[in-house]
Amino acid sequence: MFRNLTTGALPSLNALRAFEAMARTGRATLAAQELHVTHSAVSRQVKALEAHLGVQLFSGPKHRLELTEAGRRLAPALTAAFDQIATAVRQTQVRGEDLLVAVNASVSVKWLIPRLAGFRAAHPEINLQLAELPSHATSYRGAEAVVRIVPSGRLNEAGVTAFMPSHLGLVMAPALAERFAGDPLKAPRLAAQTHPQGWAIWAALAGLELPASPEQPFAHLHFAIDAAIAGLGSAVMPWPLVADYVRNGRLVAPLGFRRTESAFAMLAARGAGGRALEAFRKWLMAEGAKTAPAPLSP
């Protein structure tokens, strides 16, 4: 008797991609952005995969989904497989010097892009392309590397290159600083949804207790920086993102900056390498070394 081989058929590739992206990013909305599909399409694909496998892959309320035991077993294997496919495709393409790097939006807008002319001048043969890295992500499908702030516990991992220390400080427009010269903490507070713990982390580093005050939220750090420059309030920011504004007087840091347990770093993708990536890594290290040291708290 012949065995029915269709019973072992693999699930839809789209369903596997949707589940892997959702498991890795933690949210269907972020997975949808990465895959360039709708939120509902991701949800449908994940439900179809669960039906095919006969197991539940996520549990909990919609706003706090967690992987089940089956989901935790499946997710890392799929991530490794898709990473291997992406690496093989990247190495097969006859593009030579193309380099895709994913960067957190605010790091890209306020630090990297203003310096890119120098990289292009030094390496005109490299076609550097930037993609937006979600705030919490440490990898990006198809990118040779990502650039973001990385906690100190990961800085010794393979493929991680720290190129600039991270300091946090309170910044505000000069006029607002004069208005609240007696107590800068009483100024209106600005916050970034991509770094919701920024104020709490800085207060702990500074040994200060924040007074009760509403925070005006902005989607990204660079939006909050622009709001601070406009005099809308004070913001807690990493020094490299505001260094130029403090040096040219558009922002002041009345309480200085504190060193954090993190650093700006490049994380190379598994299996990524080559002359273009190495050139970019060395350039990042050189640019990080050029960044003026943060004015420390007294």
Contacts in CASP RR format, 6 or more apart in sequence:
PFRMAT RR
TARGET T0000
AUTHOR 0000-0000-0000
METHOD contacts of the structure
MODEL  1
MFRNLTTGALPSLNALRAFEAMARTGRATLAAQELHVTHSAVSRQVKALE
AHLGVQLFSGPKHRLELTEAGRRLAPALTAAFDQIATAVRQTQVRGEDLL
VAVNASVSVKWLIPRLAGFRAAHPEINLQLAELPSHATSYRGAEAVVRIV
PSGRLNEAGVTAFMPSHLGLVMAPALAERFAGDPLKAPRLAAQTHPQGWA
IWAALAGLELPASPEQPFAHLHFAIDAAIAGLGSAVMPWPLVADYVRNGR
LVAPLGFRRTESAFAMLAARGAGGRALEAFRKWLMAEGAKTAPAPLSP
10 16 0 8 1.000
11 48 0 8 1.000
11 49 0 8 1.000
11 52 0 8 1.000
11 53 0 8 1.000
12 45 0 8 1.000
12 48 0 8 1.000
12 49 0 8 1.000
12 52 0 8 1.000
14 45 0 8 1.000
15 45 0 8 1.000
15 46 0 8 1.000
15 48 0 8 1.000
15 49 0 8 1.000
15 52 0 8 1.000
16 49 0 8 1.000
16 78 0 8 1.000
17 35 0 8 1.000
17 45 0 8 1.000
17 82 0 8 1.000
18 31 0 8 1.000
18 35 0 8 1.000
18 37 0 8 1.000
18 41 0 8 1.000
18 42 0 8 1.000
18 45 0 8 1.000
18 46 0 8 1.000
18 49 0 8 1.000
19 45 0 8 1.000
19 46 0 8 1.000
19 49 0 8 1.000
19 57 0 8 1.000
19 71 0 8 1.000
19 74 0 8 1.000
19 75 0 8 1.000
19 78 0 8 1.000
20 75 0 8 1.000
20 78 0 8 1.000
20 79 0 8 1.000
20 82 0 8 1.000
21 30 0 8 1.000
21 31 0 8 1.000
21 34 0 8 1.000
21 35 0 8 1.000
21 42 0 8 1.000
21 141 0 8 1.000
22 28 0 8 1.000
22 30 0 8 1.000
22 31 0 8 1.000
22 42 0 8 1.000
22 46 0 8 1.000
22 58 0 8 1.000
23 57 0 8 1.000
23 67 0 8 1.000
23 71 0 8 1.000
23 74 0 8 1.000
23 75 0 8 1.000
23 78 0 8 1.000
23 79 0 8 1.000
24 31 0 8 1.000
24 75 0 8 1.000
24 79 0 8 1.000
24 137 0 8 1.000
24 139 0 8 1.000
25 31 0 8 1.000
25 34 0 8 1.000
25 134 0 8 1.000
25 136 0 8 1.000
25 137 0 8 1.000
26 65 0 8 1.000
27 65 0 8 1.000
28 39 0 8 1.000
28 42 0 8 1.000
28 43 0 8 1.000
28 46 0 8 1.000
28 65 0 8 1.000
29 39 0 8 1.000
30 134 0 8 1.000
30 137 0 8 1.000
31 42 0 8 1.000
32 38 0 8 1.000
32 39 0 8 1.000
32 41 0 8 1.000
32 42 0 8 1.000
33 134 0 8 1.000
34 134 0 8 1.000
34 140 0 8 1.000
34 141 0 8 1.000
35 42 0 8 1.000
46 57 0 8 1.000
46 58 0 8 1.000
49 57 0 8 1.000
50 56 0 8 1.000
50 57 0 8 1.000
53 70 0 8 1.000
55 68 0 8 1.000
55 70 0 8 1.000
55 71 0 8 1.000
56 68 0 8 1.000
56 70 0 8 1.000
57 67 0 8 1.000
57 68 0 8 1.000
57 70 0 8 1.000
57 71 0 8 1.000
57 74 0 8 1.000
58 65 0 8 1.000
58 66 0 8 1.000
58 67 0 8 1.000
58 68 0 8 1.000
58 71 0 8 1.000
59 65 0 8 1.000
59 66 0 8 1.000
59 67 0 8 1.000
59 68 0 8 1.000
60 66 0 8 1.000
67 75 0 8 1.000
80 270 0 8 1.000
82 141 0 8 1.000
83 139 0 8 1.000
83 141 0 8 1.000
83 269 0 8 1.000
83 270 0 8 1.000
84 270 0 8 1.000
86 141 0 8 1.000
86 142 0 8 1.000
86 269 0 8 1.000
87 269 0 8 1.000
87 270 0 8 1.000
87 271 0 8 1.000
87 272 0 8 1.000
89 142 0 8 1.000
90 142 0 8 1.000
90 144 0 8 1.000
90 272 0 8 1.000
95 127 0 8 1.000
96 276 0 8 1.000
97 125 0 8 1.000
97 126 0 8 1.000
97 127 0 8 1.000
97 275 0 8 1.000
97 276 0 8 1.000
98 126 0 8 1.000
98 127 0 8 1.000
98 129 0 8 1.000
98 276 0 8 1.000
99 126 0 8 1.000
99 127 0 8 1.000
99 128 0 8 1.000
99 129 0 8 1.000
99 144 0 8 1.000
99 276 0 8 1.000
99 277 0 8 1.000
99 280 0 8 1.000
100 129 0 8 1.000
100 130 0 8 1.000
100 131 0 8 1.000
100 142 0 8 1.000
100 143 0 8 1.000
100 144 0 8 1.000
101 128 0 8 1.000
101 129 0 8 1.000
101 130 0 8 1.000
101 131 0 8 1.000
101 143 0 8 1.000
101 144 0 8 1.000
101 145 0 8 1.000
101 146 0 8 1.000
101 147 0 8 1.000
101 266 0 8 1.000
101 280 0 8 1.000
102 130 0 8 1.000
102 131 0 8 1.000
102 132 0 8 1.000
102 133 0 8 1.000
102 137 0 8 1.000
102 140 0 8 1.000
102 143 0 8 1.000
102 145 0 8 1.000
102 146 0 8 1.000
102 147 0 8 1.000
103 112 0 8 1.000
103 130 0 8 1.000
103 131 0 8 1.000
103 132 0 8 1.000
103 133 0 8 1.000
103 146 0 8 1.000
103 147 0 8 1.000
103 148 0 8 1.000
104 132 0 8 1.000
104 133 0 8 1.000
104 135 0 8 1.000
104 147 0 8 1.000
104 148 0 8 1.000
104 149 0 8 1.000
104 194 0 8 1.000
105 132 0 8 1.000
105 133 0 8 1.000
105 135 0 8 1.000
105 194 0 8 1.000
105 220 0 8 1.000
105 221 0 8 1.000
105 222 0 8 1.000
106 192 0 8 1.000
106 194 0 8 1.000
106 220 0 8 1.000
106 221 0 8 1.000
106 222 0 8 1.000
106 225 0 8 1.000
106 241 0 8 1.000
107 147 0 8 1.000
107 148 0 8 1.000
107 149 0 8 1.000
107 241 0 8 1.000
107 264 0 8 1.000
108 130 0 8 1.000
108 132 0 8 1.000
108 147 0 8 1.000
109 220 0 8 1.000
109 222 0 8 1.000
110 221 0 8 1.000
110 222 0 8 1.000
110 225 0 8 1.000
110 240 0 8 1.000
110 241 0 8 1.000
110 242 0 8 1.000
111 240 0 8 1.000
111 241 0 8 1.000
111 264 0 8 1.000
112 130 0 8 1.000
112 147 0 8 1.000
113 130 0 8 1.000
114 244 0 8 1.000
115 287 0 8 1.000
116 128 0 8 1.000
119 126 0 8 1.000
119 128 0 8 1.000
119 280 0 8 1.000
119 283 0 8 1.000
120 128 0 8 1.000
122 279 0 8 1.000
122 283 0 8 1.000
123 276 0 8 1.000
123 279 0 8 1.000
123 280 0 8 1.000
123 283 0 8 1.000
126 276 0 8 1.000
126 279 0 8 1.000
126 280 0 8 1.000
128 280 0 8 1.000
131 140 0 8 1.000
131 143 0 8 1.000
133 140 0 8 1.000
133 146 0 8 1.000
133 147 0 8 1.000
133 148 0 8 1.000
135 194 0 8 1.000
135 195 0 8 1.000
137 146 0 8 1.000
137 148 0 8 1.000
138 146 0 8 1.000
138 148 0 8 1.000
138 150 0 8 1.000
138 154 0 8 1.000
138 267 0 8 1.000
139 146 0 8 1.000
139 267 0 8 1.000
139 269 0 8 1.000
140 146 0 8 1.000
142 269 0 8 1.000
143 269 0 8 1.000
144 268 0 8 1.000
144 269 0 8 1.000
144 272 0 8 1.000
144 273 0 8 1.000
144 276 0 8 1.000
144 277 0 8 1.000
145 266 0 8 1.000
145 267 0 8 1.000
145 268 0 8 1.000
145 269 0 8 1.000
145 272 0 8 1.000
145 277 0 8 1.000
145 280 0 8 1.000
145 281 0 8 1.000
146 266 0 8 1.000
146 267 0 8 1.000
146 269 0 8 1.000
147 264 0 8 1.000
147 265 0 8 1.000
147 266 0 8 1.000
147 267 0 8 1.000
147 284 0 8 1.000
148 264 0 8 1.000
148 265 0 8 1.000
148 267 0 8 1.000
149 166 0 8 1.000
149 238 0 8 1.000
149 262 0 8 1.000
149 263 0 8 1.000
149 264 0 8 1.000
149 265 0 8 1.000
150 160 0 8 1.000
150 162 0 8 1.000
150 262 0 8 1.000
150 263 0 8 1.000
150 264 0 8 1.000
150 265 0 8 1.000
150 267 0 8 1.000
151 261 0 8 1.000
151 262 0 8 1.000
152 261 0 8 1.000
152 262 0 8 1.000
152 263 0 8 1.000
154 160 0 8 1.000
154 265 0 8 1.000
155 162 0 8 1.000
155 263 0 8 1.000
155 265 0 8 1.000
159 267 0 8 1.000
159 268 0 8 1.000
160 265 0 8 1.000
160 266 0 8 1.000
160 267 0 8 1.000
160 268 0 8 1.000
161 265 0 8 1.000
161 266 0 8 1.000
161 268 0 8 1.000
161 281 0 8 1.000
161 284 0 8 1.000
161 285 0 8 1.000
162 263 0 8 1.000
162 264 0 8 1.000
162 265 0 8 1.000
163 263 0 8 1.000
163 264 0 8 1.000
163 265 0 8 1.000
163 266 0 8 1.000
163 281 0 8 1.000
163 284 0 8 1.000
163 285 0 8 1.000
163 287 0 8 1.000
163 288 0 8 1.000
163 289 0 8 1.000
164 240 0 8 1.000
164 263 0 8 1.000
164 264 0 8 1.000
164 287 0 8 1.000
164 288 0 8 1.000
164 291 0 8 1.000
165 259 0 8 1.000
165 263 0 8 1.000
165 264 0 8 1.000
166 238 0 8 1.000
166 239 0 8 1.000
166 240 0 8 1.000
166 259 0 8 1.000
166 260 0 8 1.000
166 262 0 8 1.000
166 263 0 8 1.000
166 264 0 8 1.000
167 238 0 8 1.000
167 239 0 8 1.000
167 257 0 8 1.000
167 258 0 8 1.000
167 259 0 8 1.000
167 260 0 8 1.000
167 294 0 8 1.000
167 296 0 8 1.000
168 198 0 8 1.000
168 201 0 8 1.000
168 202 0 8 1.000
168 205 0 8 1.000
168 236 0 8 1.000
168 237 0 8 1.000
168 238 0 8 1.000
168 239 0 8 1.000
168 257 0 8 1.000
168 258 0 8 1.000
168 260 0 8 1.000
169 202 0 8 1.000
169 236 0 8 1.000
169 237 0 8 1.000
169 239 0 8 1.000
169 253 0 8 1.000
169 255 0 8 1.000
169 256 0 8 1.000
169 257 0 8 1.000
169 258 0 8 1.000
169 294 0 8 1.000
170 184 0 8 1.000
170 185 0 8 1.000
170 202 0 8 1.000
170 234 0 8 1.000
170 235 0 8 1.000
170 236 0 8 1.000
170 253 0 8 1.000
170 254 0 8 1.000
170 255 0 8 1.000
170 256 0 8 1.000
171 225 0 8 1.000
171 228 0 8 1.000
171 234 0 8 1.000
171 235 0 8 1.000
171 236 0 8 1.000
171 237 0 8 1.000
171 242 0 8 1.000
171 245 0 8 1.000
171 246 0 8 1.000
171 251 0 8 1.000
171 252 0 8 1.000
171 253 0 8 1.000
172 180 0 8 1.000
172 184 0 8 1.000
172 187 0 8 1.000
172 228 0 8 1.000
172 231 0 8 1.000
172 233 0 8 1.000
172 234 0 8 1.000
172 235 0 8 1.000
172 251 0 8 1.000
172 252 0 8 1.000
172 254 0 8 1.000
173 228 0 8 1.000
173 229 0 8 1.000
173 230 0 8 1.000
173 231 0 8 1.000
173 233 0 8 1.000
173 250 0 8 1.000
173 251 0 8 1.000
173 252 0 8 1.000
174 249 0 8 1.000
174 250 0 8 1.000
174 251 0 8 1.000
174 252 0 8 1.000
175 231 0 8 1.000
176 187 0 8 1.000
176 231 0 8 1.000
176 233 0 8 1.000
176 234 0 8 1.000
177 184 0 8 1.000
177 252 0 8 1.000
177 254 0 8 1.000
179 187 0 8 1.000
180 186 0 8 1.000
180 187 0 8 1.000
180 234 0 8 1.000
181 254 0 8 1.000
184 234 0 8 1.000
184 254 0 8 1.000
184 255 0 8 1.000
185 208 0 8 1.000
185 210 0 8 1.000
185 211 0 8 1.000
186 211 0 8 1.000
186 213 0 8 1.000
187 233 0 8 1.000
187 234 0 8 1.000
188 213 0 8 1.000
188 214 0 8 1.000
188 216 0 8 1.000
188 232 0 8 1.000
188 233 0 8 1.000
188 234 0 8 1.000
189 199 0 8 1.000
189 213 0 8 1.000
189 214 0 8 1.000
189 215 0 8 1.000
189 216 0 8 1.000
189 233 0 8 1.000
189 234 0 8 1.000
189 235 0 8 1.000
190 215 0 8 1.000
190 216 0 8 1.000
190 218 0 8 1.000
190 224 0 8 1.000
190 227 0 8 1.000
190 228 0 8 1.000
190 232 0 8 1.000
190 233 0 8 1.000
190 234 0 8 1.000
190 235 0 8 1.000
191 198 0 8 1.000
191 199 0 8 1.000
191 215 0 8 1.000
191 216 0 8 1.000
191 217 0 8 1.000
191 218 0 8 1.000
191 224 0 8 1.000
191 235 0 8 1.000
192 198 0 8 1.000
192 217 0 8 1.000
192 218 0 8 1.000
192 219 0 8 1.000
192 220 0 8 1.000
192 221 0 8 1.000
192 223 0 8 1.000
192 224 0 8 1.000
192 235 0 8 1.000
193 217 0 8 1.000
193 218 0 8 1.000
193 219 0 8 1.000
193 220 0 8 1.000
194 219 0 8 1.000
194 220 0 8 1.000
194 221 0 8 1.000
195 221 0 8 1.000
198 236 0 8 1.000
199 210 0 8 1.000
199 215 0 8 1.000
199 236 0 8 1.000
200 210 0 8 1.000
201 236 0 8 1.000
201 260 0 8 1.000
202 236 0 8 1.000
202 258 0 8 1.000
203 209 0 8 1.000
203 210 0 8 1.000
205 258 0 8 1.000
205 259 0 8 1.000
205 260 0 8 1.000
206 255 0 8 1.000
206 258 0 8 1.000
206 297 0 8 1.000
216 227 0 8 1.000
216 232 0 8 1.000
216 233 0 8 1.000
218 224 0 8 1.000
218 227 0 8 1.000
221 237 0 8 1.000
221 238 0 8 1.000
221 241 0 8 1.000
222 241 0 8 1.000
224 235 0 8 1.000
224 237 0 8 1.000
225 235 0 8 1.000
225 237 0 8 1.000
225 241 0 8 1.000
225 242 0 8 1.000
225 245 0 8 1.000
225 251 0 8 1.000
227 233 0 8 1.000
227 235 0 8 1.000
228 234 0 8 1.000
228 235 0 8 1.000
228 237 0 8 1.000
228 251 0 8 1.000
229 245 0 8 1.000
229 250 0 8 1.000
229 251 0 8 1.000
238 260 0 8 1.000
238 264 0 8 1.000
239 257 0 8 1.000
239 294 0 8 1.000
240 264 0 8 1.000
240 288 0 8 1.000
240 291 0 8 1.000
242 251 0 8 1.000
242 253 0 8 1.000
243 291 0 8 1.000
243 292 0 8 1.000
243 294 0 8 1.000
245 251 0 8 1.000
246 252 0 8 1.000
246 253 0 8 1.000
246 295 0 8 1.000
247 292 0 8 1.000
253 295 0 8 1.000
255 297 0 8 1.000
256 294 0 8 1.000
256 295 0 8 1.000
256 296 0 8 1.000
256 297 0 8 1.000
256 298 0 8 1.000
257 294 0 8 1.000
257 295 0 8 1.000
257 296 0 8 1.000
257 297 0 8 1.000
258 296 0 8 1.000
258 297 0 8 1.000
259 294 0 8 1.000
259 296 0 8 1.000
264 288 0 8 1.000
266 280 0 8 1.000
266 281 0 8 1.000
266 284 0 8 1.000
268 277 0 8 1.000
268 281 0 8 1.000
END
